[in-house]
Amino acid sequence: MNPIIRLEDIQFNKKDSMILSVPNLSITQGEILGIMGPNGAGKSTLVRILSCLQAPTKGRIYYKSVELPSSRISIELRRRWAVVLQQTLIFDTTVFQNVAAGLKIRKVPRAQIKEKVEFWLDQFGISHLAKKNAHHLSGGEAQRVNLARALILEPEVLYLDEPFSALDFPTKVKLLKDFKSIIKDTDTTTIFVSHDLTEIQFMTDRLAILMNGEIEQIGLTKDVVNNPINRSAPFINEMSLHIEE
Ligand SMILES: Nc1ncnc2c1ncn2[C@@H]1O[C@H](COP(=O)(O)OP(=O)(O)OP(=O)(O)O)[C@@H](O)[C@H]1O
């Protein structure tokens, strides 16, 4: 099967230092790929390059076998993916209007917006909050709004950069379960950056360990976690220790 996204000879340098070097990375339609690594390893840079928020210094990105231009990605193409970050970007209006925002920009008819917003509020268990001002939500509720707002756009690819890290454990567990079943049901290709091994093991099909700007190891999540190699071994062991403590 052709990958939905493929990186070839990607490098990102700043001044004379190499921030990221990825000779090859393919992501398959519908998979959830986890990215883990120490602080400063280049995870966010990789996500920014994959989602075309950052142009690489060199290299090529293919989306469904078509090479993306190095600058000026069309709006139509950008609209095929969505990015969710740790900080929730909530507008000072109701939950309903927050979730509807992207559809309004796309000039979707009102009746359809209503139907879709109601569906996604229900999916994320926040229908009862529809009329509430989104600035008055808890962190977990706000992150549900953020995710509903991304998924309502039916993105082909979803980029998540530590979206759950600010949530307490019970809130996180409930949201992870709901969220995983939604992205599997919708077959949304997902790239998921996290520092949390529990999140990664629960959510992802494959895992890439990024160290000093390079992919040290990539494979099925359970294989990477159970058999870390070279420089990823001390990192994974340290992350596992945190869980057992
Ligand atoms: N535009 C830039 N200019 C200069 N340095 C940069 C730039 N973008 C990233 N860096 C540097 O590249 C390295 C990787 O940054 P990045 O944010 O991708 O790491 P990360 O793995 O996401 O880290 P963290 O886990 O702390 O969020 C860091 O040392 C950062 O300071």
The ligand as an SDF file (V2000), in Angstrom:
LIG
                    3D

 31 33  0  0  0  0  0  0  0  0999 V2000
   13.4280   27.7190   14.5040 N   0  0  0  0  0  0  0  0  0  0  0  0
   14.3950   27.3210   15.3330 C   0  0  0  0  0  0  0  0  0  0  0  0
   15.5230   28.0380   15.5170 N   0  0  0  0  0  0  0  0  0  0  0  0
   16.5040   27.6310   16.3200 C   0  0  0  0  0  0  0  0  0  0  0  0
   16.4640   26.4950   17.0200 N   0  0  0  0  0  0  0  0  0  0  0  0
   15.3670   25.7360   16.8980 C   0  0  0  0  0  0  0  0  0  0  0  0
   14.2750   26.0940   16.0520 C   0  0  0  0  0  0  0  0  0  0  0  0
   13.3180   25.1470   16.1500 N   0  0  0  0  0  0  0  0  0  0  0  0
   13.7980   24.2430   17.0190 C   0  0  0  0  0  0  0  0  0  0  0  0
   15.0200   24.5930   17.4720 N   0  0  0  0  0  0  0  0  0  0  0  0
   15.8490   23.8260   18.4030 C   0  0  0  0  0  0  0  0  0  0  0  0
   15.8130   22.5050   17.9420 O   0  0  0  0  0  0  0  0  0  0  0  0
   15.7840   21.5780   19.0150 C   0  0  0  0  0  0  0  0  0  0  0  0
   14.5640   20.6850   18.8730 C   0  0  0  0  0  0  0  0  0  0  0  0
   13.3920   21.4370   19.1990 O   0  0  0  0  0  0  0  0  0  0  0  0
   11.9550   20.7640   19.2740 P   0  0  0  0  0  0  0  0  0  0  0  0
   11.0320   21.7850   19.8280 O   0  0  0  0  0  0  0  0  0  0  0  0
   11.6240   20.1720   17.9590 O   0  0  0  0  0  0  0  0  0  0  0  0
   12.2170   19.6000   20.3280 O   0  0  0  0  0  0  0  0  0  0  0  0
   11.1770   18.6700   21.0990 P   0  0  0  0  0  0  0  0  0  0  0  0
   11.6990   17.2790   20.9760 O   0  0  0  0  0  0  0  0  0  0  0  0
    9.8040   18.9180   20.6080 O   0  0  0  0  0  0  0  0  0  0  0  0
   11.3640   19.1850   22.5820 O   0  0  0  0  0  0  0  0  0  0  0  0
   10.3630   19.1990   23.8470 P   0  0  0  0  0  0  0  0  0  0  0  0
   10.1550   17.7800   24.2690 O   0  0  0  0  0  0  0  0  0  0  0  0
   11.1470   19.9690   24.8690 O   0  0  0  0  0  0  0  0  0  0  0  0
    9.1050   19.8960   23.4190 O   0  0  0  0  0  0  0  0  0  0  0  0
   15.8080   22.4140   20.2910 C   0  0  0  0  0  0  0  0  0  0  0  0
   17.1300   22.4710   20.7460 O   0  0  0  0  0  0  0  0  0  0  0  0
   15.3200   23.7710   19.8240 C   0  0  0  0  0  0  0  0  0  0  0  0
   15.8620   24.7910   20.6210 O   0  0  0  0  0  0  0  0  0  0  0  0
  1  2  1  0
  2  3  1  0
  2  7  2  0
  3  4  2  0
  4  5  1  0
  5  6  2  0
  6  7  1  0
  6 10  1  0
  7  8  1  0
  8  9  2  0
  9 10  1  0
 10 11  1  0
 11 12  1  0
 11 30  1  0
 12 13  1  0
 13 14  1  0
 13 28  1  0
 14 15  1  0
 15 16  1  0
 16 17  2  0
 16 18  1  0
 16 19  1  0
 19 20  1  0
 20 21  2  0
 20 22  1  0
 20 23  1  0
 23 24  1  0
 24 25  2  0
 24 26  1  0
 24 27  1  0
 28 29  1  0
 28 30  1  0
 30 31  1  0
M  END
$$$$
